[in-house]
């Protein structure tokens, strides 16, 4: 995982300050996880158990502690997960702090662009294998959304693309009203006007306030939003009566 600065020195500094590993007896949290590739296609997992696991790095078998974003990613078995070790990972989960995600599927880090993750709506400031958690204040909790995506770093403001989140609002029979919000690296929210909302085969465009309404037959739909220059939202299962 890259920090927002995507600088190697940050990874090395984090390794020097690593805390003790999560106790083996601790219950592994279950988290929703979204992996969004450069082309926009995504792997949306409703529930991934972020249990303690092992990964292969440079011919070594390295422990990864429960409750970390890297544990959830490894357990979900994404295609062609590529890691680099900037420390000395091994039998101790705390040493996974130095592990760095350099590729998932066809997308490999290049220059200042590469894989990052958000915990909730904020870009993590610690490595994905750091047992102190995404912000150094505790491991992931059950229900915390984890979004992995390929960051195209904006050199002007040193930030990645915003991520989208979709929520439903009460609607009349046969209709679905949704609101789409965009979150920057720090989790600051703005309406995601112009987003395309997908509900099954139906689509519509959110207005400048991020609001959209769809007319649909009764049933349950998987709904998500996408927008050029942003990272698509999780799928939301929403009912129309």
N, C-alpha and C positions, 0 to 999 in steps of 0.2 A: 504494500500500500504506500502511496506517496502522500506526504504532508502537502498542504496547500502550496508551500513554496517549492515543492518538488526538488529540494536540495538534499544531496547526500549527507551533508553535515548535520541536518536535522535528524536523520535516521541514526547516525552514529551517536549523537548526543542523547537521544532517547534510550539507546542501548545502555549507555553508561548509567542512566538513572532508573533502570528497570526495577520494579518492585517484585516481591515474592510471588510465586505462581499461585493461581486460584487453587484452594484445597481440593483434592480429588473427590472429597465427599460432598462438595457443593453440587446442588442440582443444576443441570445444564438448562439454560433458558431456551424457549422456543420462539423464533423470530420470523416475521415475514421478510423475504429477501427478493430484491429485484436487481437483475444484472442487465444493463443496457449496453449494447455494442455500438460501435461507430456508425454502422449502417442503420441504426434505429431499431433493429430487431431485439427482442428481450426474452429473458428467462424470468418468469414471475413465479416464485415459490411461496405458497400460502403459509407454510409452517416448516421451518428448518430447525432441528434441534442442534444448537451450538455446543455439542459435546466435545470433550477432550479427544483429540485425534493426533495423527501423525501425517507428515508430508515428506516427500522425497525432494531433497535439494542437493544438487551436485554429488549425487551418489550416497548422501547421508540420509538417515531416517531421523527426522526432527519432530519433537513433541510440540504440540500447539494446545494451549490451555482452553478449558471450557469457558463459554461466555464471551469469546472474542469474535470479531467479525471474520477473521481468517478461519477460525474453527467452523463457523457457519458456511463459509464459502467452500472450504475443502470438503465438508460433509455432503454438500449438495452436488458435488462432482461435476463442476462446470467443464466444458470441453477445453482441453489443452491449457490447463493452469500452469503458468510458468512463474517460478519464484527465484529470487536471488537472495543470498545471505550476506549481509554486511557485518556479521559478527561471527559467532561460533555456535549455531543452533545444534541441539543434540537431545539428550534425555530430559533436560529441565525445561519445562514450559516457559519459564521466565526468559529463557534465551531466544524465544521466538520473536521478541521485540525487534530483532535485527532483520527479520524476514521482510521482503519487499516484493509485492506483486508486480511483475513486469509484463505479464501477458495473460489474456484469457481468450480462448478461441483464436480467431485470426488476427486479433488486435494486440500489437506489442508496443510498449512505450517507445516514444521517439522524441528526442530533445526534451523540451519542457512539457510535452503532452504525454498523458498516460493515465493509468487506472488510479482512481481515488474512490473513497466511500463516504457516505453520509450515514450518521446515526440519527434517526428522526429526520429533521430538516436541516441539520448543520453538518458541514464538512468536518470530518474527524481531524483532530490535531495530533493524534498518536498513531503509531503503526497498527496495522490490522491484527497482528499477533501479540500486541502488548497486553499483558494480563491486568494492567491498571485500567483498561478500558479505552474507549475512543477519545476521551478527553482527560484521561489521567485521574478520573474521579470515581471509577467503579466500572465493572464489566457490564455487558449488555443485560437488560432485563427482559423477561418474556413480554412479547408484544411490541418491542421496539422495532421499528422498520429500518432495515439496512438496504441502502441503495448503492450498488457498485456501478460506476460509469466511466467512460473514457473521456477525460478532461481535455478540452482544447483550451489551453491557458490563454487568457486575454492579457497580453503584455502590458496594456495601458493601465488596467486596474488590478492585475495580479489575481484574477478570479476565474473560476470555471463557469460553464453554462449553468443557468438556473435549473432547478428541478421542479417538476409540476406535481401538484396534489389536487385530487378531485374529491369533492364532498357533495352529498345529496341534500336537497331541501324538500320540505313537504310539497306535494303536487296534487293536482286534481286527478280524478280517475282517468287512466289512459295517457297520462303525461308524466314525464320525469324532468325535474329541474335540478340542475347541477351548478356548482360554482368551482372554478379552476383558479388556483393560486400558484404563483411562482415564488420560489425561495432561493435566495442567493447563498453564497458559501457560509455566511454567518447566521442564516436562518431568518433573515429579514424577508417579510412577505409583501408581495404586490399582486394586484389582480392580473391574471394571465389572459388578457384580451387577445383575440385572434386564434386561440387554441381550437383545434379540431377535437370534438368529443365523439367517441365511437361507442355505440351500444349495439352489439350484434352487428348486423349489416347496415344499421342506420347511423348517419353522421349529421352533425350540425356544427356551427361555428360559434364560439363564445363571443359575446359583445365586449365592449371596452372595459366593462366592470368584471369580466370573467364569468358572466352568467350565460347559461344556455338552457333551452327547453326542447325536449324531444317528445313526439307523440308516438306511442308504442302500444302494441297489443299487450294484454296482461301476461305477466310472466316474470321470470328472473333473468337479469342481464348482467354480463360482465362489461363494465364500462371503464374506459380509460381516456385520457386526454394527451394530445401531443401538439407540439408547436415547433416550427423551424427555429433552430438556435437554442432549444431547451431540451431537457431530458424528460421523456414521457413519464406519466404517472403510473402507479400501481394499478392493477385491475381492481375494481370495486364491484362486489356482487350486490345489485340493487333490485328491488322488487317494484313492479308496476301493477297496480290493481285495476 
